[in-house]
């Protein structure tokens, strides 16, 4: 029996109209993820709507509104195989109105594929103050996605087409802000492609003879190649945590005829098996797992990193929602929190001290681009794993040196741009989060307000809602 390939989750991010869905759809098609007949069906439907160039995008953009507007609204997942890996590709929306969906997708990823358009004016729009290229890269880093790949897309639309000068200009610009966020540019491959024509995606390009290939330097060993597919095969396999209690944040919940309620999400830690009794928090529900599937294939054991759907009986789809967390009811089940301590840093721009300090000093909130002063009582929306809940800054506990993490002042009155602080946060609605040190994927967050990311940080400690343990728990069999 052939050895099972390692499973990797790749999220495709970038500014709106940079060609993410087209690139992803074309890549999945070239790798055998969809067949020719399906693609011809998409092409025919796209031509009828006068959007013939969207045939590859429609592989992932299935909603009627997405096809009519020509933009991605919600995340979609597809599977394909490379030589080394089985990949789940997560196509995320680029429009700022749907950034919480992008955060949901990114929170489930191991690797980020940042698509940057090289077309005239489009790169500049993406990296401008209101553009999404910088914000998406910052959010990916904040949410723990430490492996980054950059696709310089739309090389067929540069002036002149396939211009080396334009490619070099884009690479310099992107390397600059990725370094300020906390990424090491030496570990990031930059690949020129055309998502529409398929140039340099699977086979080496003939139209860019100047491109000598990409190179990356890593502690695990240096890698090099020419195509996007070779980049994907050079990914460092992520480390999975099996020996911790199960934590599975729900991405969505579906009602499937003849099957029942099917929650869907990525297993962050632990193992999921049929017959296991799950506790859902903060929904306060328990239910038995009847069956598990990943990409329409049944599983007897689901491991960390797997994007699974699992059938539970006698639970209404209305009782569960995105952001709930499933865990083993018999082994350290998740519970909602009354409050939690996090540490924060504010900065004048996204070129602030890197979010990497989050893992090297006590966790801290990093307040970005907030136009005013932050005081106790401030209530932004917190995006943590797949949850999006308004949380109140109940108490500003300490102001810190943002570089060393040392305490500078107790109980500051306000936070200014560039400050770092420890803050006690209280969720307005029931919410399930964990300490960063215990369950890192459930301990990172971004705070959004004013249609932008105003803070990022990690959770230092949580005050569990003990009342939830004694509250009436609905058991579903």
PyMOL commands that set and color helices and strands:
alter all, ss='L'
color gray80, all
select helices_A, chain A and resi 20-30+36-48+52-54+57-59+64-69+96-106+122-127+133-142+155-157+164-181+185-187+228-233+317-319+357-360+440-442+467-470
alter helices_A, ss='H'
color red, helices_A
select strands_A, chain A and resi 6-13+76-81+85-91+111-117+147-153+189-192+214-216+223-225+247-256+260-269+272-273+277-281+285-294+297-299+301-302+307-312+325-328+337-347+365-368+381-384+387-400+407-410+420-427+444-449+452-464+474-476
alter strands_A, ss='S'
color yellow, strands_A
deselect
rebuild
show_as cartoon
